[in-house]
Amino acid sequence: MAESKATSGTAGPQQQKTMRAWTYTTASPNLESCLHLSVDAPHPKPQGIVAGSQKDEVLVRVTAAALNPVDYKLPEGLGGLGTRAVFGHPAVPGLDYAGVVVASSASNGLAAGTPVFGRLDPGRFGTLGEFVVATRAGCAPLPPGVDAADAACVGTAGLTAYQSLAPYVAPGDAVFINGGSGGTGTWGIQMARALGCADVVVSCSAANAALCRELGATEVIDYAAQDVTAALRARGPVFKVVVDNVGTTPADLYKASDAFLVPGGQFVQVGGSASLASAKMFAERMLLPGFLGGGKSKISLMMTKNDHDALVQIGAWMKEGKVKAIVDEVFAYEDAPKAFQRLKTGRAKGKIVVKHAS
């Protein structure tokens, strides 16, 4: 691994033309082998931090970045030409971050020097770079006492979990989370309890059952030892929300959900693999009517949106100790390729964090 030649000078962050970043121009055969640590990567240029601009932008110096599967799946799936068309070259991976505001537009209330955390707008990426340009919707103040590496883990998984539950549940409700031990599931268990849900049932492996219970799950269904759908049917129509973080298993989860969702309950589709079979399943769940063999329950396909108020709420829960980040491992900045290797094993119990050099 070689570093590009450094630039000289003492210009402030807004005037800098280059920065340190992990970059790539192709992700074939895999992203981690194509990452290059550059010290002269293009510096992001916010357009909203100029006099008279109406744009909502925040220039952030990144202190920690948390990885998500989309960070490698998208560039590896797009190929070289696709990556160039979507992200430009060189591209910098990463959506989720914690850092410190360097400068911001006057209207967003995030002053220079404010510690923050959040998620970049989809399509921007770049949190494995020294600086990123965020918007207020994807940026919130870091509460005192909350560790930046933990806050970096909120981003995509935390917002997804919050948005899959908060619009639909009320105190006392019961929810089922399919896939309770993953990045979104571990946040979802805790947020369901923080939102007042009395019964939080999850599916996971036996190895992760203790973790799910520690986070607040009231019952764990071992998907390897039990028929998940049958176990839910046996409970009857008790769940206000079913959140499917897995997508492909059990295959009949949505079709059978009217047997265990309360009348008017909500099925929220979150997870799925990047395959034709998964796409076909999503299409059938969303479009096939019940009289033609489809499911009868209300279903929504989760499209995570950046939301400043949701980030503020999650940050407050972290400060209060109601929710916490589950971190598998923190990697030094120079070891970012190893962080992706760990993420790809599928054996991480929690989030993978890359800590930027101070």
C-alpha positions as CSV (number, residue, x, y, z in Angstrom):
1,M,0.0,0.0,0.0
2,A,1.5,3.3,-1.1
3,E,0.5,6.8,-0.3
4,S,0.3,9.6,-2.9
5,K,2.6,12.6,-2.5
6,A,1.4,15.1,0.1
7,T,0.6,18.7,-0.7
8,S,2.3,21.5,1.2
9,G,0.8,24.6,2.8
10,T,-1.3,25.6,5.7
11,A,-4.6,26.4,4.1
12,G,-7.7,25.9,6.3
13,P,-10.1,23.0,5.6
14,Q,-12.4,25.2,3.4
15,Q,-9.5,26.3,1.2
16,Q,-7.7,22.9,1.0
17,K,-7.8,21.2,-2.4
18,T,-6.8,17.8,-1.3
19,M,-7.2,15.5,1.7
20,R,-6.3,12.0,3.0
21,A,-8.8,9.3,2.0
22,W,-9.2,5.7,1.1
23,T,-10.1,5.7,-2.6
24,Y,-10.8,3.3,-5.4
25,T,-11.4,3.4,-9.2
26,T,-12.7,-0.2,-9.5
27,A,-14.0,-2.7,-7.0
28,S,-13.0,-5.8,-9.0
29,P,-12.4,-8.5,-7.8
30,N,-13.3,-7.0,-4.5
31,L,-13.3,-3.5,-2.9
32,E,-10.8,-4.2,-0.1
33,S,-8.1,-5.2,-2.6
34,C,-8.7,-2.1,-4.7
35,L,-8.6,0.5,-1.9
36,H,-5.7,3.0,-2.1
37,L,-4.7,5.3,0.8
38,S,-4.2,8.7,-0.8
39,V,-3.1,11.9,0.8
40,D,-4.0,14.0,-2.3
41,A,-7.6,12.9,-2.8
42,P,-10.0,15.7,-4.0
43,H,-11.3,17.7,-1.1
44,P,-15.1,17.9,-1.0
45,K,-16.4,21.3,-2.0
46,P,-19.5,22.4,-0.2
47,Q,-21.5,24.9,-2.2
48,G,-23.8,26.0,0.6
49,I,-21.1,27.6,2.9
50,V,-20.8,30.8,1.0
51,A,-22.5,34.2,1.5
52,G,-26.0,34.3,0.1
53,S,-26.3,30.5,-0.6
54,Q,-29.6,28.8,0.2
55,K,-28.0,25.4,0.2
56,D,-28.1,23.3,3.4
57,E,-24.6,21.9,3.8
58,V,-22.2,21.0,6.6
59,L,-18.4,20.5,6.2
60,V,-17.3,17.8,8.7
61,R,-13.9,16.5,9.7
62,V,-14.5,12.8,10.2
63,T,-13.3,11.2,13.4
64,A,-14.9,7.7,13.0
65,A,-16.7,5.9,10.3
66,A,-18.9,2.7,10.6
67,L,-19.2,0.3,7.7
68,N,-22.3,-1.1,6.1
69,P,-22.7,-3.9,3.6
70,V,-23.9,-1.4,1.0
71,D,-20.4,0.3,1.2
72,Y,-18.9,-2.7,-0.7
73,K,-22.0,-4.3,-2.3
74,L,-22.9,-1.3,-4.4
75,P,-19.4,-0.7,-6.0
76,E,-18.8,-4.4,-6.4
77,G,-22.2,-4.8,-8.1
78,L,-21.8,-1.8,-10.4
79,G,-18.4,-2.6,-11.8
80,G,-15.8,-0.1,-13.0
81,L,-17.9,1.9,-15.5
82,G,-21.0,1.9,-13.2
83,T,-18.9,3.1,-10.2
84,R,-17.5,5.9,-12.4
85,A,-21.0,6.9,-13.6
86,V,-22.5,6.9,-10.1
87,F,-19.7,8.1,-7.8
88,G,-17.0,9.5,-10.1
89,H,-13.3,8.7,-9.8
90,P,-11.7,8.4,-7.5
91,A,-14.5,7.3,-5.2
92,V,-14.4,7.1,-1.4
93,P,-16.6,4.6,0.5
94,G,-18.6,5.1,3.6
95,L,-22.0,6.6,4.6
96,D,-22.0,6.7,8.4
97,Y,-19.8,9.0,10.5
98,A,-19.0,11.0,13.6
99,G,-16.9,14.1,13.5
100,V,-16.6,17.8,14.1
101,V,-18.2,20.6,12.2
102,V,-15.6,22.7,10.3
103,A,-18.1,25.1,8.6
104,S,-21.8,25.1,7.8
105,S,-24.5,27.2,6.1
106,A,-26.0,29.8,8.4
107,S,-29.5,28.3,8.5
108,N,-28.8,24.8,9.9
109,G,-27.8,25.7,13.5
110,L,-24.7,23.5,13.5
111,A,-21.8,25.8,14.4
112,A,-18.2,25.2,13.7
113,G,-16.6,23.1,16.4
114,T,-19.7,21.2,17.2
115,P,-19.2,17.4,17.6
116,V,-21.7,15.6,15.3
117,F,-22.8,12.2,14.0
118,G,-25.0,11.0,11.2
119,R,-25.2,9.7,7.7
120,L,-24.4,11.1,4.3
121,D,-27.1,11.5,1.7
122,P,-27.3,8.3,-0.4
123,G,-25.1,8.6,-3.5
124,R,-22.5,10.8,-1.8
125,F,-20.6,8.3,0.3
126,G,-17.1,9.3,1.5
127,T,-16.7,8.8,5.2
128,L,-13.4,7.0,4.8
129,G,-12.1,10.5,3.7
130,E,-10.8,13.1,6.1
131,F,-13.7,15.5,5.3
132,V,-17.3,15.0,4.1
133,V,-20.1,17.3,3.1
134,A,-23.3,16.5,5.0
135,T,-26.7,18.1,5.2
136,R,-28.7,19.0,8.4
137,A,-31.0,16.1,7.8
138,G,-28.1,13.7,8.1
139,C,-26.3,15.4,10.9
140,A,-27.0,15.9,14.6
141,P,-25.1,17.2,17.6
142,L,-23.2,14.5,19.5
143,P,-24.6,14.4,23.1
144,P,-22.1,14.9,25.9
145,G,-20.8,11.6,27.2
146,V,-21.5,9.6,24.0
147,D,-18.4,8.2,22.4
148,A,-17.9,9.2,18.8
149,A,-17.1,5.7,17.7
150,D,-20.4,4.5,19.1
151,A,-22.3,7.4,17.5
152,A,-20.8,6.6,14.2
153,C,-22.7,3.3,14.3
154,V,-26.1,5.0,14.3
155,G,-26.3,6.2,10.7
156,T,-27.8,3.7,8.3
157,A,-28.7,0.9,10.7
158,G,-30.0,3.1,13.5
159,L,-32.2,5.2,11.2
160,T,-33.5,2.1,9.4
161,A,-34.4,0.5,12.7
162,Y,-36.1,3.7,14.0
163,Q,-38.1,4.3,10.8
164,S,-39.2,0.7,10.6
165,L,-40.8,1.0,14.1
166,A,-41.5,4.5,15.3
167,P,-44.4,5.3,12.8
168,Y,-46.3,2.2,13.7
169,V,-45.9,1.3,17.4
170,A,-47.4,2.6,20.6
171,P,-46.6,1.8,24.2
172,G,-47.7,-1.7,25.1
173,D,-47.5,-3.1,21.6
174,A,-45.9,-6.4,20.6
175,V,-43.4,-6.6,17.7
176,F,-41.6,-9.3,15.9
177,I,-38.1,-8.6,14.4
178,N,-36.9,-11.2,11.9
179,G,-33.1,-11.1,12.2
180,G,-32.5,-9.6,15.6
181,S,-28.8,-9.9,15.9
182,G,-27.6,-7.9,12.9
183,G,-26.7,-4.3,12.7
184,T,-30.3,-3.1,12.2
185,G,-31.8,-5.8,14.4
186,T,-29.7,-4.9,17.5
187,W,-30.8,-1.3,17.2
188,G,-34.4,-2.4,16.5
189,I,-34.7,-4.4,19.7
190,Q,-33.5,-1.5,21.9
191,M,-35.6,1.1,20.1
192,A,-38.7,-1.0,20.3
193,R,-38.2,-1.1,24.1
194,A,-37.4,2.6,24.2
195,L,-40.6,3.3,22.3
196,G,-42.5,1.4,25.0
197,C,-43.2,-2.0,23.3
198,A,-44.0,-4.6,25.9
199,D,-43.2,-7.7,23.9
200,V,-40.2,-7.9,21.5
201,V,-39.9,-11.3,19.9
202,V,-36.9,-11.9,17.5
203,S,-35.4,-14.6,15.4
204,C,-31.6,-15.3,15.5
205,S,-29.1,-18.1,15.9
206,A,-28.6,-19.8,19.2
207,A,-25.1,-18.2,19.4
208,N,-26.6,-14.7,19.4
209,A,-29.7,-15.4,21.6
210,A,-28.0,-14.1,24.8
211,L,-27.1,-10.8,23.1
212,C,-30.6,-10.3,21.9
213,R,-32.0,-11.0,25.3
214,E,-29.5,-8.6,26.9
215,L,-30.7,-5.8,24.5
216,G,-34.3,-6.3,25.5
217,A,-35.8,-9.2,23.5
218,T,-38.5,-10.9,25.5
219,E,-38.4,-14.1,23.4
220,V,-35.9,-15.5,20.9
221,I,-36.8,-18.0,18.2
222,D,-33.8,-20.0,17.1
223,Y,-34.3,-20.2,13.3
224,A,-32.1,-23.3,13.0
225,A,-34.0,-25.3,15.6
226,Q,-37.6,-24.0,15.1
227,D,-40.0,-23.3,12.3
228,V,-40.2,-19.5,12.7
229,T,-43.5,-19.1,10.9
230,A,-45.1,-21.9,12.8
231,A,-43.9,-20.4,16.1
232,L,-45.5,-17.1,15.2
233,R,-48.7,-18.7,14.1
234,A,-49.0,-20.4,17.4
235,R,-49.1,-17.0,19.1
236,G,-52.1,-15.8,17.1
237,P,-52.7,-12.2,15.9
238,V,-50.8,-10.3,18.5
239,F,-48.1,-8.3,16.8
240,K,-48.6,-4.7,15.8
241,V,-45.5,-4.7,13.5
242,V,-43.4,-7.4,11.9
243,V,-40.0,-6.1,10.7
244,D,-38.2,-8.4,8.2
245,N,-34.5,-7.7,8.3
246,V,-33.6,-10.9,6.4
247,G,-35.8,-10.9,3.4
248,T,-35.4,-14.4,2.1
249,T,-36.1,-16.7,5.1
250,P,-38.5,-17.8,6.1
251,A,-39.9,-17.5,2.5
252,D,-43.5,-17.6,3.7
253,L,-43.2,-14.9,6.4
254,Y,-45.2,-12.2,4.7
255,K,-47.8,-14.5,3.2
256,A,-48.5,-16.0,6.7
257,S,-48.3,-12.7,8.5
258,D,-52.1,-12.0,8.6
259,A,-52.2,-15.0,11.1
260,F,-50.0,-13.2,13.6
261,L,-50.4,-9.5,12.9
262,V,-53.2,-7.7,14.7
263,P,-55.9,-6.3,12.4
264,G,-54.4,-3.2,10.7
265,G,-50.9,-4.3,11.7
266,Q,-47.9,-3.5,9.5
267,F,-45.3,-5.7,7.8
268,V,-42.1,-3.7,7.1
269,Q,-39.7,-5.2,4.6
270,V,-36.1,-4.1,5.3
271,G,-33.6,-6.8,4.2
272,G,-32.9,-8.9,1.2
273,S,-30.0,-10.0,-0.9
274,A,-28.9,-8.4,-4.2
275,S,-30.2,-11.3,-6.4
276,L,-32.9,-12.0,-8.9
277,A,-34.6,-14.4,-6.5
278,S,-34.8,-11.6,-3.8
279,A,-36.1,-9.1,-6.3
280,K,-38.8,-11.5,-7.4
281,M,-39.8,-12.1,-3.8
282,F,-40.0,-8.4,-3.1
283,A,-42.1,-7.8,-6.2
284,E,-44.5,-10.6,-5.2
285,R,-44.8,-9.3,-1.7
286,M,-45.5,-5.8,-2.8
287,L,-47.7,-6.5,-5.9
288,L,-49.3,-9.9,-5.8
289,P,-52.9,-9.6,-4.4
290,G,-54.1,-12.0,-1.7
291,F,-56.7,-13.6,-4.0
292,L,-53.8,-14.6,-6.3
293,G,-51.8,-16.2,-3.6
294,G,-50.1,-13.1,-2.1
295,G,-50.2,-11.9,1.4
296,K,-53.1,-9.9,2.8
297,S,-51.3,-7.7,5.4
298,K,-50.3,-4.1,4.9
299,I,-46.7,-4.0,3.7
300,S,-44.2,-1.2,3.2
301,L,-40.7,-1.4,1.7
302,M,-38.2,0.3,3.9
303,M,-36.4,3.2,2.2
304,T,-34.2,4.8,4.8
305,K,-34.2,8.6,4.8
306,N,-31.9,11.0,6.6
307,D,-33.8,12.6,9.5
308,H,-32.3,15.2,11.8
309,D,-35.0,14.8,14.5
310,A,-34.7,11.0,14.5
311,L,-30.9,11.3,14.9
312,V,-31.4,13.7,17.8
313,Q,-33.8,11.3,19.4
314,I,-31.5,8.3,19.0
315,G,-28.6,10.5,20.5
316,A,-30.8,11.3,23.5
317,W,-31.6,7.7,24.1
318,M,-27.8,6.9,23.9
319,K,-27.1,9.6,26.5
320,E,-29.9,8.2,28.7
321,G,-28.5,4.6,28.4
322,K,-31.7,3.4,26.7
323,V,-29.9,2.3,23.6
324,K,-26.3,1.5,22.8
325,A,-24.1,0.7,19.9
326,I,-23.0,-2.9,19.5
327,V,-19.5,-2.7,18.3
328,D,-17.7,-5.8,17.0
329,E,-14.3,-4.2,16.4
330,V,-12.6,-0.8,15.9
331,F,-9.9,-0.7,13.3
332,A,-7.2,1.9,12.9
333,Y,-7.6,4.1,9.8
334,E,-4.6,2.4,8.1
335,D,-6.4,-1.0,8.4
336,A,-9.6,0.0,6.6
337,P,-9.2,-2.9,4.0
338,K,-9.1,-5.3,7.0
339,A,-12.3,-3.8,8.3
340,F,-14.0,-4.7,5.1
341,Q,-12.7,-8.2,5.3
342,R,-14.1,-8.6,8.8
343,L,-17.5,-7.2,7.6
344,K,-17.6,-9.6,4.7
345,T,-17.2,-12.7,7.0
346,G,-20.8,-12.3,8.2
347,R,-19.6,-13.2,11.7
348,A,-19.3,-9.8,13.2
349,K,-21.4,-9.4,16.3
350,G,-22.2,-5.7,15.9
351,K,-20.8,-2.8,13.9
352,I,-17.4,-2.5,12.3
353,V,-15.8,0.9,13.0
354,V,-12.8,2.6,11.3
355,K,-11.3,5.3,13.6
356,H,-9.6,8.2,11.8
357,A,-6.2,9.4,12.9
358,S,-6.5,12.4,15.2
